[in-house]
Amino acid sequence: MKGCKASGFQERRDGDYAGTYVFYTLTHPDGKQEQKHIAVRNDNEKHIWIADGGL
């Protein structure tokens, strides 16, 4: 992941999931691009955002 850059973030929600899906474009140092996403949620008692999937 060294030298990679993330851009184009978009948030999406699903009624069945308590968290948020964050879609983004990952650009590698050689210019190759990948569409990726990560699931995050903050429904814990301290409302701290945690990764829930997609890593």
C-alpha positions as CSV (number, residue, x, y, z in Angstrom):
1,M,0.0,0.0,0.0
2,K,3.1,2.3,0.2
3,G,2.7,5.2,-2.2
4,C,-1.0,4.5,-2.9
5,K,-3.6,7.3,-2.9
6,A,-7.3,7.0,-2.1
7,S,-9.8,9.4,-3.7
8,G,-13.4,9.8,-4.9
9,F,-15.0,8.8,-1.6
10,Q,-18.7,8.0,-1.7
11,E,-20.9,7.0,1.2
12,R,-23.7,4.5,0.8
13,R,-26.1,3.1,3.3
14,D,-28.2,0.0,3.4
15,G,-31.3,-0.3,5.5
16,D,-30.3,-3.8,6.8
17,Y,-26.8,-2.7,7.9
18,A,-26.2,-0.4,10.9
19,G,-23.1,1.1,9.5
20,T,-22.0,2.9,6.3
21,Y,-20.2,1.6,3.2
22,V,-17.5,3.9,1.9
23,F,-16.5,3.4,-1.7
24,Y,-13.3,4.9,-3.1
25,T,-10.7,4.7,-5.9
26,L,-7.3,3.4,-4.9
27,T,-4.5,4.5,-7.2
28,H,-1.2,2.7,-7.1
29,P,2.2,4.4,-7.7
30,D,2.3,2.8,-11.2
31,G,-1.1,4.4,-12.0
32,K,-3.2,1.3,-11.8
33,Q,-6.6,2.1,-10.2
34,E,-8.9,-0.2,-8.2
35,Q,-12.5,0.5,-7.0
36,K,-12.6,-0.6,-3.3
37,H,-14.9,-0.2,-0.3
38,I,-14.8,-0.5,3.4
39,A,-17.6,-0.9,5.9
40,V,-17.5,1.3,9.0
41,R,-19.9,1.7,11.9
42,N,-20.2,3.7,15.1
43,D,-23.1,2.1,16.9
44,N,-21.1,1.3,20.0
45,E,-21.7,3.2,23.3
46,K,-18.8,5.7,22.7
47,H,-19.8,6.2,19.0
48,I,-16.3,5.6,17.8
49,W,-16.0,4.7,14.2
50,I,-14.5,1.2,13.6
51,A,-13.8,-0.8,10.5
52,D,-16.4,-3.6,10.1
53,G,-15.3,-5.2,6.9
54,G,-13.7,-4.8,3.5
55,L,-10.0,-4.5,4.6
